[in-house]
Amino acid sequence: MFWVLLLLLAWAVAGTACTRLCLAAVRTAAVDADAGHGHDLTLYEAAFLSGGPARVADLTLVSMARQRRLLLAHTGWATVVDPRGRDEMERSVIGAIGPEGQSRIAPVRSAAADTDAVRSLGEELVRAGLAVPDTAARTTVAAGVRQVRAAALAVLGLGVAR
């Protein structure tokens, strides 16, 4: 008869965890269904949606290199040829390279991905309903997933204790 109490406890733990996860998912997905319609994506926005800020930095580096305004050497160095950026993203890459006009590619990529231009691009996508907010929604859903995993372990543990 003791196993019935364990079964009820396991159900309560699992039900609470699943409810929390479902509520977090619903809050995260609660955006206007027509929010993204009519919004033509730019190349930077598509890069952000497909790979985040790092992909935007990569796209900017490669597009500037293709236009011969930036040299990307096989040795891992980036050299500015044309110091005038045509948009905010290009100016942020040129700024990340620095006043010397030459820098290693890896620090340029990470610095360019961390700029205000890329952050504002992400915020625009959130306002358009095409992306989820960076921190709050992800942490809530992640906490719900962790709680469901813990509930599964609790159910197994209570089953073994039977």
VENBELBEL-V828657 format. One record per pair of residues at least 12 apart in sequence whose ideal C-beta (glycine too) atoms are under 6 Angstrom apart, sorted by sequence separation. I is the first residue (numbers start at 0). GAP is how many residues later the second one is. If there is no record, write none. Layout:
BEGIN
i: [I & I]
gap: [GAP & GAP]
END
This chain:
BEGIN
i: [43 & 46 & 68 & 95 & 68 & 79 & 95 & 95 & 79 & 77 & 92 & 91 & 79 & 78 & 91 & 77 & 91 & 77 & 75 & 88 & 59 & 75 & 87 & 59 & 77 & 59 & 43 & 56 & 56 & 56 & 53 & 52 & 55 & 52 & 47 & 43 & 38 & 35 & 35 & 34 & 35 & 31 & 30 & 27 & 27 & 27 & 23 & 23 & 23 & 20 & 19 & 19 & 20 & 16 & 16 & 16 & 13 & 12 & 12 & 13 & 9 & 9 & 5 & 5 & 2]
gap: [12 & 12 & 12 & 12 & 13 & 14 & 15 & 16 & 17 & 19 & 19 & 20 & 21 & 23 & 23 & 25 & 25 & 27 & 28 & 28 & 29 & 29 & 29 & 30 & 30 & 33 & 45 & 52 & 55 & 56 & 59 & 60 & 62 & 65 & 73 & 77 & 89 & 92 & 93 & 94 & 94 & 97 & 98 & 104 & 109 & 113 & 116 & 117 & 120 & 123 & 124 & 127 & 127 & 130 & 131 & 134 & 137 & 138 & 141 & 141 & 145 & 148 & 152 & 156 & 159]
END
